[in-house]
Amino acid sequence: MQIAVVALGKIGLPLAVQFADAGHQVIGVDVDATVVEQVNAGREPFPGEDHLADKLAELVPAGRLRATTEYAEAIPSADAVVLVVPLSVDEATGEPDFAWMDSATRSLAEHLHPGTLISYETTLPVGTSRHRWKPMIEQISGLTEGAPEGFHLVFSPERVLTGRVFADLRRYPKLVGGLTEAGTAAAIEFYEAVLDFDLRDDLPRPNGVWDLGSAEAAEMAKLAETTYRDVNIGLANQFARYADEVGIDVQRVIEACNSQPYSHIHSPGIAVGGHCIPVYPRLYLSTDPDATVVRAAREANAAMPEYAVQRAADVLGPLQGLRVVVLGASYRGKVKETAFSGVFGTVAALTDRGAQVLVHDPMYADDELIAYGWTPYHLGEPVDLAIVQADHPAYAELGTQDLPGLRLLLDGRRVTDPARFAGVPRLTIGGGETRGS
């Protein structure tokens, strides 16, 4: 097949590589000329994705994968078009901002030819495929969705985690929902031709491509599985805050609860970040505003950076003038990405209290941290308070020698070793105060 992948980001580029590795001809489209240049040179434009560099170095020289900034170069020859364009959310209103996706959809529609399968993999509010993309593509292309000489439109959510995309593509069923039976059948045939699946005996049906029955069901499935995680973490954070009040280690409680098969409580922490968990509940709420449980969990999780900083202030007193380092700009360990990272709320809460705030992250150079408006911190410099915001593995090796003068460590991810901080008070979320010895 000839396949076009629109948007070569941290999901789109591995998908393009997967399709090419399965034996198909793939053209990736991206508005960033630098990304296109790097892909065409066989180099990964971002670090951290297992096997991506090796696969690019093999597939690009073999002529199986190339990139372009021009839709006119990729869409007309494509049998299938897969879109993984980012969908942003307005911070103030929580409403989805379709600007980038609208632009990409218009551009592909201008070059669409009959018989093309179009699959949206970006997470969407329920009803978007049918009520936004279908009429837009039909109007611009002059083709009719589902007609013999038209096109097929389906929704098939990406369900992978950055850093392990290729493994997750094999591990999890591929969900598909079309607007017509013919479109669904075309999508199933397509994904069966580009993906391989691990054998799993823990699923209610064989692993592979699963027909959800409609685009709306597939849209809701992705929102539901990620919103569940946000709600679960919100509950864990509520338990953690209460545990701090009464002097209980909530981690022991959660481990005990999860020792039987009907409890799956997640881990509490200083923040919920990334492109998915903080965002998709808002997409769900955009079409189901009466979902009070979802809204309450989102608000609880968004408040955790402020809660963590206040806990530090309860121990140290006013933070005015104190040197405070936030350890971790990334939203989670081993990923160089700040999307909805807890670093922003943590820095803001510290700044509001008059602290002298510094930021450290082993994956970011000084100039990159400065570009965010932060003052870089270097291990070995004196500091009064350290707050672990991201669970980078390197932070598990930290000790008092790395943070001289430290008066309090607040580990928002439970990644540090208390034994390495002899005599220094250590706080965790839902763990009370401990002191290394």
C-alpha positions as CSV (number, residue, x, y, z in Angstrom):
1,M,0.0,0.0,0.0
2,Q,0.8,3.6,-0.4
3,I,0.3,5.2,3.1
4,A,0.4,8.9,4.2
5,V,0.9,9.8,7.8
6,V,0.1,13.3,8.8
7,A,2.1,14.8,11.6
8,L,5.5,13.2,12.5
9,G,5.5,13.7,16.2
10,K,6.2,11.3,19.0
11,I,3.4,9.0,17.9
12,G,3.1,9.8,14.2
13,L,6.7,9.1,13.3
14,P,6.8,5.7,15.0
15,L,3.5,4.8,13.3
16,A,5.0,5.8,9.9
17,V,8.0,3.6,10.7
18,Q,5.8,0.7,11.8
19,F,3.9,0.9,8.5
20,A,7.0,1.0,6.4
21,D,8.6,-1.8,8.4
22,A,5.5,-3.9,7.6
23,G,6.5,-3.6,3.9
24,H,4.5,-0.6,2.7
25,Q,5.5,2.7,1.0
26,V,5.1,5.5,3.5
27,I,5.2,9.3,3.1
28,G,5.1,11.4,6.3
29,V,3.7,15.0,6.2
30,D,4.8,17.6,8.7
31,V,4.7,21.4,8.8
32,D,8.1,21.5,10.5
33,A,10.8,21.5,7.8
34,T,13.5,20.6,10.4
35,V,11.7,17.4,11.3
36,V,11.2,16.6,7.6
37,E,14.9,17.1,6.9
38,Q,16.0,14.9,9.8
39,V,13.6,12.1,8.9
40,N,14.8,12.2,5.3
41,A,18.4,12.0,6.6
42,G,17.4,8.8,8.5
43,R,17.8,10.5,11.9
44,E,15.4,10.6,14.8
45,P,14.2,14.2,15.5
46,F,13.6,13.5,19.2
47,P,15.2,11.2,21.7
48,G,13.8,8.5,23.9
49,E,11.8,6.2,21.6
50,D,13.0,2.6,21.7
51,H,14.2,1.2,18.3
52,L,13.2,4.4,16.4
53,A,16.8,5.4,15.4
54,D,17.7,2.0,14.2
55,K,14.5,1.6,12.1
56,L,14.9,5.0,10.5
57,A,18.5,4.3,9.6
58,E,17.3,1.1,7.8
59,L,14.0,2.2,6.2
60,V,14.9,5.7,4.9
61,P,17.9,4.6,2.8
62,A,15.9,1.6,1.6
63,G,13.3,4.0,0.1
64,R,10.4,2.8,2.1
65,L,9.9,6.0,4.1
66,R,10.3,9.6,3.3
67,A,8.9,12.9,4.6
68,T,7.6,16.1,3.1
69,T,6.0,19.4,4.1
70,E,3.7,19.2,1.0
71,Y,0.3,17.5,1.2
72,A,0.2,17.6,-2.6
73,E,3.2,15.3,-2.6
74,A,1.7,12.7,-0.2
75,I,-2.1,12.6,-0.3
76,P,-3.0,12.0,-4.0
77,S,-1.1,8.7,-4.2
78,A,-2.2,7.4,-0.8
79,D,-4.4,4.4,-0.4
80,A,-4.7,5.3,3.3
81,V,-4.1,8.5,5.3
82,V,-3.5,8.3,9.0
83,L,-3.7,11.6,11.0
84,V,-2.0,12.1,14.4
85,V,-2.2,15.9,14.5
86,P,-2.1,17.4,18.0
87,L,-5.4,18.6,19.5
88,S,-4.9,21.2,22.1
89,V,-7.1,22.3,25.0
90,D,-7.8,25.9,26.0
91,E,-6.3,26.3,29.5
92,A,-8.9,28.8,30.7
93,T,-12.1,27.1,29.4
94,G,-11.1,23.5,29.0
95,E,-12.6,23.5,25.5
96,P,-10.8,21.7,22.6
97,D,-8.9,23.8,20.1
98,F,-9.2,22.2,16.7
99,A,-7.1,24.8,14.8
100,W,-4.2,22.4,13.9
101,M,-6.5,19.5,13.0
102,D,-8.9,21.7,11.0
103,S,-5.9,23.0,9.0
104,A,-4.6,19.4,8.4
105,T,-8.0,18.1,7.4
106,R,-8.6,20.9,4.9
107,S,-5.2,20.4,3.4
108,L,-5.7,16.6,2.9
109,A,-9.3,17.1,1.6
110,E,-7.9,19.4,-1.1
111,H,-5.8,16.6,-2.5
112,L,-8.1,13.6,-1.8
113,H,-8.9,11.0,-4.5
114,P,-11.7,8.5,-4.6
115,G,-11.2,5.2,-2.7
116,T,-9.0,6.6,0.1
117,L,-9.3,5.4,3.7
118,I,-8.9,8.2,6.2
119,S,-8.2,7.2,9.8
120,Y,-8.0,9.7,12.7
121,E,-5.9,8.5,15.5
122,T,-5.8,11.7,17.6
123,T,-8.1,11.5,20.6
124,L,-11.3,13.3,19.9
125,P,-14.5,14.4,21.7
126,V,-17.4,11.9,21.0
127,G,-19.1,12.8,17.6
128,T,-16.2,14.7,16.1
129,S,-15.5,12.2,13.2
130,R,-19.1,12.2,12.1
131,H,-20.1,15.8,12.7
132,R,-16.9,17.7,12.1
133,W,-14.5,15.8,9.8
134,K,-17.1,14.1,7.5
135,P,-18.9,17.3,6.4
136,M,-15.6,19.3,6.2
137,I,-13.9,16.7,3.9
138,E,-17.0,16.2,1.8
139,Q,-17.4,19.9,1.2
140,I,-13.8,20.5,0.2
141,S,-13.1,17.3,-1.7
142,G,-16.4,17.0,-3.5
143,L,-16.4,13.3,-2.5
144,T,-19.1,11.5,-0.4
145,E,-18.1,9.5,2.6
146,G,-19.1,5.9,2.2
147,A,-20.1,6.2,-1.5
148,P,-18.6,3.8,-4.1
149,E,-16.6,6.7,-5.6
150,G,-16.1,8.5,-2.3
151,F,-13.9,7.9,0.7
152,H,-14.0,6.0,4.0
153,L,-13.6,7.8,7.3
154,V,-12.9,6.0,10.5
155,F,-11.7,6.7,14.0
156,S,-9.0,4.4,15.5
157,P,-7.4,5.9,18.6
158,E,-3.7,5.6,19.3
159,R,-3.2,3.7,22.6
160,V,0.6,3.7,23.0
161,L,3.0,5.3,25.5
162,T,5.8,7.5,24.3
163,G,9.1,5.6,24.6
164,R,7.6,2.2,23.9
165,V,5.4,2.7,20.9
166,F,6.4,-0.3,19.0
167,A,5.9,-2.7,21.9
168,D,2.5,-1.2,22.7
169,L,1.3,-1.5,19.1
170,R,1.8,-5.3,19.5
171,R,0.5,-5.4,23.0
172,Y,-2.9,-3.7,22.8
173,P,-5.9,-4.4,20.6
174,K,-6.3,-1.8,17.8
175,L,-9.8,-0.2,18.2
176,V,-11.7,0.8,15.1
177,G,-15.0,2.5,14.6
178,G,-16.3,3.6,11.2
179,L,-19.2,5.7,9.9
180,T,-20.3,2.8,7.6
181,E,-19.8,-1.0,7.6
182,A,-17.8,-0.7,4.4
183,G,-15.5,1.9,6.0
184,T,-15.0,-0.3,9.1
185,A,-14.2,-3.3,7.0
186,A,-11.6,-1.2,5.0
187,A,-10.0,-0.1,8.3
188,I,-9.8,-3.6,9.7
189,E,-8.2,-4.8,6.5
190,F,-5.7,-1.9,6.6
191,Y,-4.7,-2.3,10.3
192,E,-4.4,-6.0,9.9
193,A,-1.9,-5.4,7.1
194,V,0.3,-3.0,9.0
195,L,0.3,-4.4,12.6
196,D,1.2,-7.6,14.3
197,F,-0.2,-8.5,17.7
198,D,1.1,-10.4,20.8
199,L,-0.8,-13.5,21.9
200,R,-2.7,-12.6,25.1
201,D,-4.9,-15.0,27.1
202,D,-6.1,-12.3,29.5
203,L,-8.4,-10.7,26.9
204,P,-12.1,-11.5,26.4
205,R,-11.4,-12.1,22.7
206,P,-8.3,-12.6,20.6
207,N,-5.8,-9.7,20.4
208,G,-6.0,-7.9,17.1
209,V,-8.2,-5.3,15.4
210,W,-11.4,-4.8,17.3
211,D,-14.6,-3.4,15.7
212,L,-16.2,-1.0,18.2
213,G,-19.4,-0.7,16.1
214,S,-19.2,3.0,15.4
215,A,-16.8,6.0,15.3
216,E,-18.6,7.3,18.4
217,A,-17.9,4.1,20.4
218,A,-14.2,4.2,19.4
219,E,-14.0,7.9,20.4
220,M,-15.5,7.2,23.8
221,A,-13.4,4.1,24.4
222,K,-10.2,6.2,24.2
223,L,-11.7,9.0,26.4
224,A,-13.0,6.4,28.9
225,E,-9.7,4.5,29.4
226,T,-7.7,7.7,30.0
227,T,-10.4,9.5,32.0
228,Y,-10.5,6.4,34.2
229,R,-6.8,6.9,35.0
230,D,-7.3,10.6,35.9
231,V,-10.3,9.7,38.2
232,N,-8.3,6.9,39.8
233,I,-5.3,9.1,40.4
234,G,-7.6,11.8,41.8
235,L,-9.0,9.3,44.3
236,A,-5.5,8.2,45.2
237,N,-4.5,11.8,45.8
238,Q,-7.5,12.3,48.0
239,F,-6.5,9.2,50.0
240,A,-2.9,10.6,50.2
241,R,-4.0,14.0,51.5
242,Y,-6.1,12.3,54.2
243,A,-3.2,10.0,55.0
244,D,-1.0,13.0,55.5
245,E,-3.5,14.4,58.0
246,V,-3.8,11.3,60.2
247,G,-0.2,10.1,59.8
248,I,-0.7,7.0,57.6
249,D,1.6,5.8,54.8
250,V,-0.9,5.6,52.0
251,Q,1.5,3.5,49.9
252,R,1.2,0.6,52.3
253,V,-2.6,1.1,52.3
254,I,-2.7,1.0,48.5
255,E,-0.5,-2.0,48.2
256,A,-2.7,-3.8,50.7
257,C,-5.9,-2.9,48.8
258,N,-4.4,-4.0,45.5
259,S,-3.5,-7.4,46.8
260,Q,-7.0,-8.6,45.9
261,P,-8.2,-8.5,42.3
262,Y,-11.0,-6.0,42.6
263,S,-8.9,-3.0,43.7
264,H,-6.6,-1.2,41.2
265,I,-5.8,2.0,43.0
266,H,-3.2,4.1,41.2
267,S,-0.3,6.0,42.8
268,P,-0.7,9.5,44.2
269,G,1.8,12.2,43.2
270,I,2.7,15.8,42.9
271,A,1.1,16.2,39.4
272,V,-0.6,14.5,36.5
273,G,1.0,15.6,33.2
274,G,1.5,14.7,29.6
275,H,-0.6,15.0,26.5
276,C,-3.1,12.5,27.6
277,I,-4.4,12.1,31.2
278,P,-4.8,15.9,32.0
279,V,-6.3,16.6,28.6
280,Y,-8.7,13.8,27.7
281,P,-11.0,14.3,30.7
282,R,-11.5,17.8,29.4
283,L,-12.4,16.5,26.0
284,Y,-14.9,14.1,27.6
285,L,-16.4,17.0,29.7
286,S,-16.8,19.1,26.5
287,T,-19.6,16.8,25.4
288,D,-20.7,15.5,28.9
289,P,-20.6,18.6,31.2
290,D,-22.7,16.8,33.8
291,A,-19.9,14.3,34.6
292,T,-19.3,15.6,38.1
293,V,-17.0,12.7,39.1
294,V,-14.7,13.5,36.2
295,R,-14.7,17.2,36.9
296,A,-13.9,16.7,40.6
297,A,-11.0,14.4,39.9
298,R,-9.5,16.8,37.3
299,E,-9.7,19.7,39.8
300,A,-8.2,17.5,42.6
301,N,-5.2,16.5,40.4
302,A,-4.7,20.1,39.1
303,A,-4.4,21.2,42.8
304,M,-1.6,18.8,43.7
305,P,1.5,21.1,43.0
306,E,0.0,23.8,45.2
307,Y,-0.7,21.2,47.9
308,A,2.9,19.9,47.7
309,V,4.4,23.4,48.1
310,Q,2.1,24.2,51.0
311,R,3.3,21.0,52.8
312,A,6.8,22.3,52.4
313,A,5.9,25.6,53.8
314,D,4.1,24.0,56.8
315,V,7.5,22.4,57.7
316,L,9.9,25.3,56.8
317,G,7.7,28.3,57.5
318,P,7.6,31.1,55.0
319,L,9.5,30.3,51.8
320,Q,10.3,33.9,51.0
321,G,13.9,34.2,49.8
322,L,14.7,30.5,50.1
323,R,16.6,28.8,47.4
324,V,14.3,26.1,46.0
325,V,15.1,23.6,43.3
326,V,12.4,21.8,41.3
327,L,13.9,18.5,40.2
328,G,12.3,17.6,36.9
329,A,10.9,19.8,34.1
330,S,9.5,16.8,32.2
331,Y,6.0,15.5,33.0
332,R,7.4,12.1,33.8
333,G,10.8,10.3,34.0
334,K,12.8,9.4,31.0
335,V,10.8,11.6,28.7
336,K,11.9,15.0,27.4
337,E,8.5,16.6,27.3
338,T,6.8,19.3,29.4
339,A,3.2,19.0,28.2
340,F,1.0,19.9,31.2
341,S,4.0,19.1,33.4
342,G,3.7,19.7,37.1
343,V,6.8,21.9,36.9
344,F,4.6,24.8,35.9
345,G,2.2,24.7,38.8
346,T,5.1,23.9,41.2
347,V,7.2,26.9,40.0
348,A,4.2,29.2,40.1
349,A,3.3,28.2,43.7
350,L,6.9,28.7,44.9
351,T,7.2,32.0,43.1
352,D,3.9,33.2,44.7
353,R,5.5,32.6,48.0
354,G,8.6,34.6,47.2
355,A,11.0,31.7,46.8
356,Q,14.1,31.9,44.6
357,V,13.2,29.1,42.2
358,L,15.6,27.0,40.2
359,V,14.8,24.1,37.9
360,H,16.9,21.0,37.1
361,D,16.4,18.2,34.6
362,P,19.0,15.8,33.3
363,M,17.4,15.8,29.9
364,Y,17.5,19.5,29.3
365,A,20.4,21.8,28.7
366,D,20.7,25.2,30.5
367,D,19.6,27.2,27.4
368,E,16.5,25.0,27.1
369,L,15.5,25.6,30.7
370,I,16.2,29.4,30.3
371,A,13.9,29.4,27.2
372,Y,11.0,28.5,29.5
373,G,11.9,31.4,31.8
374,W,13.6,29.3,34.5
375,T,16.9,29.6,36.2
376,P,18.9,26.4,35.7
377,Y,20.2,24.6,38.8
378,H,23.4,22.5,38.9
379,L,23.9,19.7,41.3
380,G,26.3,20.7,44.0
381,E,25.0,24.2,44.4
382,P,23.5,25.2,47.8
383,V,19.8,24.9,48.2
384,D,17.3,25.1,51.1
385,L,14.4,23.0,49.6
386,A,14.3,20.4,46.9
387,I,11.0,19.2,45.3
388,V,11.1,16.1,43.1
389,Q,8.6,16.7,40.3
390,A,9.6,14.0,37.7
391,D,10.7,10.5,38.4
392,H,13.9,10.5,36.4
393,P,16.0,7.5,37.3
394,A,19.0,9.8,38.0
395,Y,17.1,11.2,41.0
396,A,17.2,7.8,42.7
397,E,20.9,8.3,43.0
398,L,20.8,11.7,44.6
399,G,22.1,12.3,48.2
400,T,22.9,15.2,50.5
401,Q,26.2,15.8,48.7
402,D,24.3,16.7,45.6
403,L,22.1,19.3,47.4
404,P,24.4,20.9,50.0
405,G,22.6,22.9,52.7
406,L,19.3,21.1,52.1
407,R,16.8,21.6,54.9
408,L,13.9,19.7,53.4
409,L,13.3,17.2,50.6
410,L,9.8,16.9,49.2
411,D,9.7,13.8,47.0
412,G,6.6,14.1,44.9
413,R,7.3,10.8,43.1
414,R,8.8,8.6,45.8
415,V,11.9,8.1,43.7
416,T,14.6,9.1,46.2
417,D,16.4,6.9,48.7
418,P,15.8,8.2,52.3
419,A,19.1,6.5,53.4
420,R,21.0,9.0,51.1
421,F,19.6,12.0,53.0
422,A,20.8,11.4,56.6
423,G,19.4,13.9,59.0
424,V,17.3,15.7,56.3
425,P,13.5,15.7,56.7
426,R,11.8,14.0,53.7
427,L,8.2,14.4,52.8
428,T,6.2,12.3,50.3
429,I,2.7,12.6,49.0
430,G,0.6,10.6,51.5
431,G,3.7,9.3,53.4
432,G,4.1,11.8,56.2
433,E,7.6,12.9,57.2
434,T,10.6,10.6,57.4
435,R,14.3,11.3,58.2
436,G,17.1,9.4,56.7
437,S,19.7,7.8,59.0
